[in-house]
């Protein structure tokens, strides 16, 4: 466990598991330990009949700034993306219960692509979604190169995942990445309320409906693996070294 991830089942919302990113001093950038804790929570939910929905929340003004660059560079030096990140992505895809996210503020990299795996996302009107993969000489991850075009269409997906354009909350809603846009003060309440409504539904009927809507998991897992191979190769490139060095000099 890590204090940077808080996992709880709020007594006010039976059936709901809350995963809160709690590293505000780093804008909730994810470390390897944070990925491990989130993976354990998602896997535990699959086996726990008392958990019917999982909700992801960040802190005020920050959902997540993506991978912790220092932590990520340490992993990159050893080759690969890091098993903790891959395990977390697998856990997202294999989650058997609905996933809800409440986004307020920055949602960068995996802070954006995580929401592609959520069934309902509520964002504050000050949220910004951005994936600077190519700017860092890398490639999309989390099967965003597969799910993104399906959800958003080719041009919007290209603008986000290749061109690295920033999307406002309203842009993201129009693109299908976000369900609702509300005020920063309302994000958490509305995300938990939506989760509570799902938790009250017949669980097996909801599971089947969700599986039918989301489609086979195998294709998504295969795309995660394909992206990871390219990502790992790019991490060793001269382009990526130069991009990361420039980032660290900021």
C-alpha positions as CSV (number, residue, x, y, z in Angstrom):
1,X,0.0,0.0,0.0
2,X,1.0,3.7,-0.4
3,X,-0.4,6.8,1.2
4,X,-0.4,8.3,-2.3
5,X,-3.4,6.1,-3.1
6,X,-6.3,5.9,-0.7
7,X,-8.6,2.9,-1.2
8,X,-11.8,2.9,0.8
9,X,-15.5,1.8,0.7
10,X,-17.4,4.9,1.8
11,X,-20.1,4.0,4.3
12,X,-22.4,6.6,2.7
13,X,-22.2,4.7,-0.6
14,X,-22.7,0.9,-0.2
15,X,-21.2,-1.1,-3.0
16,X,-18.8,1.6,-4.1
17,X,-15.0,1.3,-3.9
18,X,-13.1,4.6,-4.1
19,X,-9.6,4.9,-5.4
20,X,-8.3,8.3,-4.7
21,X,-5.0,9.7,-6.1
22,X,-3.4,11.5,-3.2
23,X,-0.1,13.0,-4.2
24,X,-1.2,16.7,-4.8
25,X,2.3,18.1,-4.4
26,X,3.2,16.2,-7.6
27,X,-0.2,16.8,-9.2
28,X,-0.9,13.1,-8.6
29,X,1.8,11.8,-10.9
30,X,1.8,8.0,-10.7
31,X,4.7,6.0,-9.3
32,X,5.3,2.3,-9.5
33,X,4.0,1.9,-6.0
34,X,0.8,3.8,-6.8
35,X,0.2,1.5,-9.8
36,X,0.7,-1.6,-7.7
37,X,-1.9,-0.3,-5.1
38,X,-4.4,0.5,-7.8
39,X,-4.0,-2.9,-9.5
40,X,-4.5,-4.7,-6.2
41,X,-7.7,-2.7,-5.5
42,X,-9.1,-3.4,-9.0
43,X,-8.3,-7.1,-8.7
44,X,-9.8,-7.3,-5.2
45,X,-13.0,-5.7,-6.5
46,X,-13.4,-8.5,-9.0
47,X,-13.4,-11.1,-6.2
48,X,-15.5,-9.1,-3.7
49,X,-19.3,-9.3,-4.1
50,X,-19.7,-6.3,-1.8
51,X,-18.0,-4.1,-4.3
52,X,-20.1,-3.3,-7.3
53,X,-18.5,-0.2,-8.7
54,X,-15.1,1.5,-8.5
55,X,-14.6,5.3,-8.6
56,X,-11.4,7.1,-9.5
57,X,-10.9,10.6,-8.0
58,X,-7.9,12.9,-7.8
59,X,-7.5,16.0,-5.6
60,X,-8.6,19.6,-6.1
61,X,-7.3,20.8,-9.4
62,X,-5.4,17.6,-10.3
63,X,-6.7,14.3,-11.5
64,X,-3.3,13.1,-12.6
65,X,-0.3,14.5,-14.3
66,X,0.5,11.1,-15.7
67,X,3.6,9.0,-15.1
68,X,6.1,10.4,-12.6
69,X,9.0,11.3,-14.9
70,X,11.8,10.5,-12.5
71,X,10.3,7.1,-11.6
72,X,9.6,6.5,-15.3
73,X,13.1,7.3,-16.4
74,X,14.5,4.8,-13.8
75,X,12.2,2.1,-15.3
76,X,13.2,3.1,-18.8
77,X,16.9,2.7,-18.0
78,X,16.2,-0.9,-17.4
79,X,14.2,-1.4,-20.6
80,X,10.4,-1.6,-21.0
81,X,7.5,0.4,-19.6
82,X,7.6,-1.2,-16.2
83,X,5.6,-4.2,-15.2
84,X,3.6,-2.2,-12.6
85,X,2.1,0.0,-15.4
86,X,1.3,-2.9,-17.7
87,X,-0.3,-4.8,-14.8
88,X,-2.5,-1.8,-14.0
89,X,-3.6,-1.5,-17.6
90,X,-4.5,-5.2,-17.7
91,X,-6.4,-4.7,-14.5
92,X,-8.4,-1.8,-16.0
93,X,-9.3,-4.0,-19.0
94,X,-10.2,-7.0,-16.9
95,X,-12.3,-5.1,-14.3
96,X,-15.5,-6.9,-14.0
97,X,-17.4,-4.1,-12.3
98,X,-18.2,-0.7,-13.7
99,X,-15.6,2.1,-13.5
100,X,-16.5,5.7,-12.9
101,X,-14.1,8.7,-12.8
102,X,-14.4,12.2,-11.5
103,X,-11.9,14.5,-13.2
104,X,-11.0,18.0,-11.8
105,X,-8.1,19.9,-13.4
106,X,-5.1,18.3,-15.0
107,X,-5.5,15.0,-16.8
108,X,-2.2,14.3,-18.6
109,X,-1.0,11.1,-20.3
110,X,-2.4,8.1,-18.4
111,X,-4.5,10.7,-16.5
112,X,-6.4,11.0,-19.8
113,X,-6.2,7.5,-21.2
114,X,-7.4,5.9,-18.0
115,X,-10.8,7.5,-18.7
116,X,-11.1,5.5,-22.0
117,X,-11.6,2.5,-19.8
118,X,-14.2,4.1,-17.6
119,X,-17.9,3.6,-18.2
120,X,-18.9,7.1,-16.9
121,X,-16.6,10.1,-16.6
122,X,-17.7,13.4,-15.0
123,X,-15.3,16.3,-15.4
124,X,-15.1,19.8,-14.0
125,X,-15.3,22.7,-16.4
126,X,-11.7,23.6,-15.6
127,X,-10.3,20.2,-16.6
128,X,-7.8,19.8,-19.4
129,X,-7.0,16.5,-21.1
130,X,-3.7,16.1,-22.9
131,X,-1.4,13.2,-24.0
132,X,2.1,14.5,-25.0
133,X,3.3,11.1,-26.1
134,X,4.8,12.1,-29.4
135,X,6.2,15.3,-27.9
136,X,8.3,13.0,-25.7
137,X,9.2,10.9,-28.7
138,X,6.9,8.1,-27.5
139,X,3.7,6.5,-28.7
140,X,0.2,6.1,-27.3
141,X,-0.5,3.6,-24.5
142,X,-3.4,2.0,-22.6
143,X,-4.9,0.8,-26.0
144,X,-5.7,4.5,-26.7
145,X,-4.7,4.0,-30.3
146,X,-7.5,1.5,-30.6
147,X,-10.2,2.8,-28.3
148,X,-9.6,6.5,-29.0
149,X,-10.6,6.4,-32.7
150,X,-13.6,4.2,-31.9
151,X,-14.9,6.6,-29.3
152,X,-13.8,9.9,-30.8
153,X,-13.4,9.4,-34.5
154,X,-10.1,9.5,-36.4
155,X,-9.4,13.2,-36.5
156,X,-10.2,13.9,-32.8
157,X,-8.2,10.9,-31.8
158,X,-5.3,12.0,-34.0
159,X,-5.4,15.5,-32.5
160,X,-5.3,14.1,-29.0
161,X,-3.0,11.1,-29.2
162,X,-0.6,12.0,-32.0
163,X,-0.7,15.8,-32.3
164,X,-0.8,16.2,-28.5
165,X,-3.5,18.9,-28.6
166,X,-5.1,19.9,-25.3
167,X,-8.8,19.2,-24.9
168,X,-11.0,21.2,-22.6
169,X,-13.7,19.4,-20.6
170,X,-16.3,20.5,-23.2
171,X,-14.1,19.3,-26.1
172,X,-13.7,16.0,-24.3
173,X,-17.5,15.7,-23.8
174,X,-18.2,16.4,-27.4
175,X,-15.5,13.8,-28.4
176,X,-17.2,11.1,-26.2
177,X,-14.4,10.9,-23.6
178,X,-16.5,12.5,-20.9
179,X,-20.2,11.9,-20.0
180,X,-21.0,15.1,-18.1
181,X,-19.3,18.5,-17.4
182,X,-20.0,20.2,-14.1
183,X,-18.4,22.6,-11.6
184,X,-15.3,21.7,-9.6
185,X,-17.4,21.7,-6.4
186,X,-19.8,19.1,-7.9
187,X,-17.4,16.6,-9.5
188,X,-16.9,14.3,-6.6
189,X,-20.5,14.4,-5.4
190,X,-21.8,13.6,-8.9
191,X,-19.3,10.9,-9.6
192,X,-20.1,9.1,-6.3
193,X,-23.9,9.6,-6.9
194,X,-23.5,8.0,-10.4
195,X,-21.6,5.1,-8.9
196,X,-24.2,4.6,-6.1
197,X,-27.0,4.4,-8.7
198,X,-25.0,1.7,-10.6
199,X,-24.3,-0.1,-7.4
200,X,-28.0,-0.3,-6.7
201,X,-28.8,-2.1,-10.0
202,X,-29.1,-5.9,-10.4
203,X,-25.3,-6.7,-10.6
204,X,-25.4,-9.7,-13.0
205,X,-27.6,-7.9,-15.5
206,X,-25.3,-4.8,-15.3
207,X,-22.3,-7.0,-15.8
208,X,-23.7,-8.6,-18.9
209,X,-24.9,-5.2,-20.3
210,X,-21.4,-3.7,-19.7
211,X,-19.6,-6.7,-21.3
212,X,-21.9,-6.4,-24.4
213,X,-21.3,-2.7,-24.7
214,X,-17.5,-2.9,-24.2
215,X,-16.9,-5.9,-26.4
216,X,-14.1,-8.5,-26.2
217,X,-11.2,-7.8,-24.0
218,X,-8.7,-9.8,-26.0
219,X,-8.3,-7.2,-28.7
220,X,-7.7,-4.5,-26.2
221,X,-5.1,-6.5,-24.4
222,X,-3.4,-7.3,-27.7
223,X,-3.2,-3.6,-28.5
224,X,-1.8,-2.7,-25.1
225,X,1.0,-5.3,-25.7
226,X,1.6,-3.9,-29.2
227,X,1.8,-0.3,-28.0
228,X,4.1,-1.5,-25.2
229,X,6.6,-3.0,-27.6
230,X,6.8,0.2,-29.6
231,X,6.9,2.3,-26.4
232,X,9.8,0.2,-25.0
233,X,11.7,0.6,-28.2
234,X,11.1,4.3,-28.4
235,X,12.3,4.8,-24.8
236,X,15.8,3.6,-26.0
237,X,15.9,6.0,-28.9
238,X,18.0,9.1,-29.2
239,X,14.8,11.1,-29.8
240,X,13.4,10.1,-26.5
241,X,16.6,10.7,-24.6
242,X,16.7,14.2,-26.0
243,X,13.0,14.9,-25.2
244,X,13.3,13.6,-21.6
245,X,16.5,15.6,-21.0
246,X,14.8,18.7,-22.3
247,X,11.8,18.0,-20.1
248,X,14.0,17.6,-17.0
249,X,15.7,20.9,-17.7
250,X,12.5,22.9,-17.5
